[in-house]
Amino acid sequence: MKYKLIIIFFNIFMFFSFLTLFFMPITIFGLGQITEFWLNNWFLPLIFFVIILVINLFFIFNWSIINYTKTGNWDGVAAILEKRIYEKKFITYSNIRLLVYSYFLLGKENKIKNLEKYIKEKKRSIYNKTFLMFCCANLISDSNSNLQIYFEEAANNKSLKGMDWILINYAFVLISGKEFDKALTIVEKIEKVKNNPVLELIKLYFMYIASHQEDRENINLLKDKFIKKVSAVKFDKKFEIEKGDIHILFLSKIINQAKDWAYGTSVV
């Protein structure tokens, strides 16, 4: 009912907005000029109604998904999206993202991996943009040796989006396998951290874990510089925003450990 009211109020608002737009020229040019004005600007109402039509069609097309997400029926959401992607071949970023999220909540990691193989084969351009979404399923179910191969191949594929986070995942796997020197080499390749405190902190944390004892003093200095620049409150706000991405949500535990290391008294 809530979403129906939103659509109804939206259409009422747009209708009155159109009336305002339609009669506004009278106040500027006078009643005698309104016909000539609209003959010269006939495309404006057309654009207006196209926008309304597109938005209404979006709600109609996704009405079942909206209802299912509202009630937490992720099996229902998954069933609709599976039909769109596998049967209708309607492969889009948003469809893949929501399906992976649904599988993740349902604990169906194997289905995420099957979806990854399918998208990689059928639409490589979309796969390059969505690769990070599939990492969680592999991290949960694969062996460390397989994960090292998986992320090494990804790290060497420059067409994949989100390379910094791919390297973070790769370093995490290497650290889990106690290959600290190799992990440190991978982490040091991450450069674009200036405007992303979450990425910057986890990079520092992994550098600390992977480094030798004699090198940790320098990393602690970098950590102190970081916490002077980014307060814990600011970090939390940024982290909450970043959690909208599935791959970061999956890394929440390790990111919270990094936060404790930086702002608390946790010692590795």
Buried (B, 14 or more C-beta within 10 A) or exposed (E): EEEEEEBEEBEEEBEEEBEEEBEEBEEEEEEEEBEEBEEEEEEBEEEBEEEBEEBBEEBEEBEBBEEBBEEEBBEBBBBBBBEBBBEEEEBEEEBBBBBBBBBBEBEBBEBBBBBBEBBBEEBEEBBBBBBBBBBBBBBBEBEEEEBBEBBBEBBEEEEBEBBBBBBBBBBBBBBEBEBBEBBBEBBBEBEEBEEBBBBBBBBBBBBBBBBEEEEBEEBBEEBEEBBEEBEEEEBEEBBEEBBEBBBBBBBEEBBEBBBBBBBEEEEE
